[in-house]
C-alpha cells in the first residue's frame, strides 16, 4: 500500500506515514494529500491536524471540509527536536515555522542573536544545514545521520509533552463506525444566539466527551463558520447516533459530514 504525506523524507509526517504503508510518497501540500485520496489516486494519506503546542493545522481542516474522505486511524507522534549543525558555531537556525515556534524559548535563551529562517519542512532545514556550516537546523536527531552533521543539543522543544496528531485518511467508501473516537464536520448555514451551545448540548446530555472543537470560516460570507468536532465515542454507539441526529436537525439548512470512527495509537521511534 502507498501512503501520501508531506515531504521530503525525514519529516515527522514521514515517520508517521511509515507506520501506515510500506511505500511513502511525498508532496508539499496538505490539501493535495486529501484531494488525492478523495479522487482515488492514493489509498491512504497522512496529514497533521493538531500540535499540542501550536494548535490546529488549519489547512488540513479546510481540506476535510472541501473533499469527502474517511478518517480511519489517529497517530500521535511525540516531537523530539534536536539542534543539528556541522559544528557548534552558526549564525542561522533553519526549520519549519512550527518547529521554530516550538523551540522559541530555548533559542531565545541560548542563541538570542541567531537569525531564524523558515523552511518548508524540518527535513529541508537539515539539508540547508548540510550545505552551509553557518546554518543549524531543528529536526529529529536521526536526521543528523552522516559524517557531515552532528547533534549540537537534544530535546530543545520548549514543552516536553510536545506531540503532533495525524489523521490517516482513506476514500470515503472506507468510512467506519467502529472505533473509540469520531470526527465530523458541521456547517449549520445559519447564525443565531446560542447556536454553538445547541450543537454541543446533545453530547453533554449523553455524557459524550468532546476532545476538540474548532471553527473555520466557511468561505461563503463573513461571520459564517464550519465546525470541526471530535468526540470520544464511536459511531456504532446508539448515544453517538442519537446526538448526531439532533445535530443534523439543527444543521438542516447546511450539512454534516461524518469523517468516521477510528482508534488512536502512538508512533514511537
C-alpha positions in Angstrom: 0.0 0.0 0.0 1.2 3.5 -0.8 0.6 6.5 1.5 0.9 10.1 0.5 2.2 12.6 3.1 4.3 15.8 3.5 7.9 15.5 2.3 10.7 15.4 2.0 12.0 12.2 3.6 12.9 12.6 7.3 9.9 14.8 8.3 7.7 13.9 11.2 5.0 13.3 8.7 7.2 10.7 7.0 7.8 9.0 10.4 4.0 8.8 10.9 3.4 7.5 7.4 5.9 4.7 7.8 3.5 3.2 10.4 0.8 3.1 7.7 2.3 1.9 4.5 5.4 0.2 3.1 5.8 2.8 0.4 5.6 6.5 1.2 5.1 9.2 -1.5 5.7 12.9 -0.8 4.0 16.1 -1.7 4.3 19.6 -0.3 0.6 20.3 0.3 -1.8 19.1 2.9 -4.7 19.9 0.6 -3.1 17.9 -2.2 -2.9 14.8 0.1 -6.6 14.9 1.0 -7.6 15.6 -2.6 -5.5 12.7 -4.0 -7.2 10.3 -1.6 -10.7 11.6 -2.3 -10.1 11.1 -6.0 -8.9 7.6 -5.5 -5.3 8.3 -6.7 -3.9 7.1 -3.4 -5.3 4.5 -0.9 -4.0 6.4 2.1 -3.0 9.9 3.1 -1.4 11.0 6.4 -2.0 14.6 7.4 -1.2 16.6 10.5 -4.2 18.1 12.2 -3.0 19.3 15.6 0.1 20.1 17.6 -0.1 20.2 21.4 2.0 23.4 21.4 1.0 25.3 18.3 -2.7 24.1 18.0 -4.7 23.2 14.9 -3.3 22.7 11.4 -5.9 24.8 9.6 -5.1 23.8 6.0 -5.9 20.2 6.9 -9.2 21.1 8.5 -10.2 23.2 5.5 -9.3 20.3 3.2 -11.5 17.9 5.1 -14.4 20.3 4.6 -13.7 20.6 0.9 -13.1 16.9 0.0 -15.0 13.8 1.1 -12.7 11.3 2.7 -12.8 8.9 5.7 -10.6 9.2 8.8 -9.5 5.6 9.6 -6.7 6.0 12.1 -5.2 8.5 14.5 -1.4 8.6 15.0 0.2 10.6 17.9 3.8 11.3 17.3 5.9 12.7 20.1 8.1 15.6 18.9 11.8 15.3 19.8 13.5 18.3 18.3 17.3 18.5 18.2 19.6 21.3 17.1 21.6 19.9 14.2 24.6 21.5 12.5 28.1 20.9 11.1 29.6 22.3 14.3 28.8 24.3 17.4 29.2 27.7 15.8 26.4 29.0 13.5 24.5 32.2 12.7 21.2 30.9 11.3 18.7 28.4 12.6 16.5 27.0 9.8 13.4 24.8 10.1 9.7 24.7 9.6 7.9 27.6 11.2 6.1 25.4 13.7 9.3 23.8 14.8 10.9 27.2 15.3 7.9 28.2 17.3 8.0 25.0 19.4 11.6 25.8 20.3 11.3 29.6 20.8 12.2 29.8 24.4 15.2 27.6 24.0 16.5 29.6 21.1 15.9 32.9 22.8 17.8 31.8 25.8 20.7 30.0 24.1 21.0 31.7 20.7 19.5 35.1 21.0 21.5 36.6 18.1 20.8 33.8 15.7 18.6 34.6 12.6 15.6 32.3 12.3 14.9 31.1 8.8 11.6 29.5 7.8 11.7 26.4 5.6 9.0 24.2 4.0 9.8 21.3 6.4 12.2 20.3 9.2 14.0 18.0 6.7 14.6 20.9 4.3 16.2 22.8 7.2 18.5 19.8 7.8 19.5 19.9 4.1 20.2 23.6 4.4 22.5 22.9 7.4 24.2 20.2 5.5 25.1 22.6 2.7 26.1 25.6 4.9 28.3 25.4 8.0 26.8 28.8 9.2 23.3 27.2 9.4 21.9 25.0 12.1 18.6 23.1 11.8 15.9 21.9 14.1 14.7 18.4 13.4 14.6 14.8 14.6 18.0 13.7 15.9 18.2 10.9 13.5 18.3 13.5 10.7 21.9 14.2 11.7 23.0 10.8 10.4 26.1 11.0 8.3 29.6 12.3 8.8 28.8 16.0 7.9 26.3 16.8 10.6 26.2 16.4 14.4 23.6 16.8 17.1 24.5 20.0 19.0 21.7 19.6 21.5 18.8 17.2 22.0 15.2 17.8 23.2 15.3 21.5 22.6 11.5 21.8 22.3 10.0 24.1 25.0 7.4 21.6 26.1 8.5 18.0 27.0 5.0 16.7 26.2 5.1 18.2 22.7 3.3 15.9 20.2 1.6 16.1 16.8 -1.6 14.4 16.0 -2.0 12.9 12.5 -5.1 11.5 10.8 -4.9 8.7 8.3 -7.4 9.4 5.5 -8.9 6.9 3.1 -11.5 7.0 0.4 -15.0 7.8 1.7 -16.2 4.3 0.9 -13.9 3.0 3.7 -15.6 5.1 6.4 -16.1 3.0 9.6 -18.4 3.2 12.5 -16.0 1.2 14.7 -13.5 3.0 16.9 -13.1 4.8 20.2 -13.1 8.3 18.6 -15.2 10.0 15.9 -14.5 13.1 13.8 -17.2 15.1 12.0 -17.8 18.5 10.4 -20.9 20.7 10.8 -21.9 23.5 8.5 -25.1 24.9 10.0 -25.6 27.6 7.3 -27.5 29.6 9.9 -26.4 32.1 12.7 -28.3 33.0 15.8 -27.6 33.4 19.6 -26.9 30.1 21.3 -26.2 28.1 18.1 -22.9 26.7 19.3 -24.4 25.7 22.6 -27.2 23.9 20.7 -24.5 22.0 18.8 -22.7 20.9 21.9 -25.6 20.1 24.2 -26.6 16.8 22.5 -23.2 15.4 23.5 -23.2 16.7 27.1 -26.7 15.3 27.6 -25.4 11.8 26.6 -22.1 12.0 28.6 -20.0 12.1 25.4 -16.7 13.8 25.9 -15.7 16.4 23.3 -11.9 16.3 22.7 -11.8 19.1 20.1 -14.0 21.9 18.7 -12.6 24.2 16.0 -14.3 26.8 13.9 -13.2 27.7 10.4 -14.5 30.3 8.0 -16.9 28.7 5.5 -15.8 31.0 2.7 -19.4 31.7 1.9 -19.7 35.0 3.8 -18.1 37.0 6.6 -19.0 35.5 10.0 -20.1 32.2 8.6 -18.4 29.1 10.1 -17.8 25.4 9.7 -17.3 23.5 13.0 -14.9 20.6 13.3 -15.8 18.4 16.3 -14.0 15.3 17.7 -15.7 13.1 20.4 -14.6 10.1 22.5 -17.3 7.7 21.2 -17.8 5.5 18.2 -20.4 5.9 15.5 -21.6 2.4 16.3 -22.8 3.6 19.7 -26.5 4.5 20.0 -25.8 7.6 22.0 -23.5 8.9 19.2 -26.1 8.2 16.6 -28.8 10.0 18.6 -26.6 13.0 19.3 -25.7 13.3 15.6 -29.4 13.1 14.6 -30.0 16.2 16.8 -27.0 17.9 15.2 -28.3 17.1 11.7 -31.7 18.6 12.6 -30.0 21.8 13.8 -28.0 21.9 10.6 -30.8 21.1 8.2 -30.1 24.3 6.2 -26.4 23.1 5.8 -24.7 19.8 6.1 -23.0 17.3 8.5 -20.0 15.2 7.3 -19.1 12.2 9.2 -15.4 11.6 8.7 -15.7 8.3 10.6 -14.7 6.4 13.7 -11.2 5.2 14.4 -8.7 4.2 17.1 -5.7 6.1 18.3 -2.1 4.9 18.6 1.2 6.4 19.5 4.0 6.2 16.9 7.4 5.9 18.7 10.9 5.9 17.1 
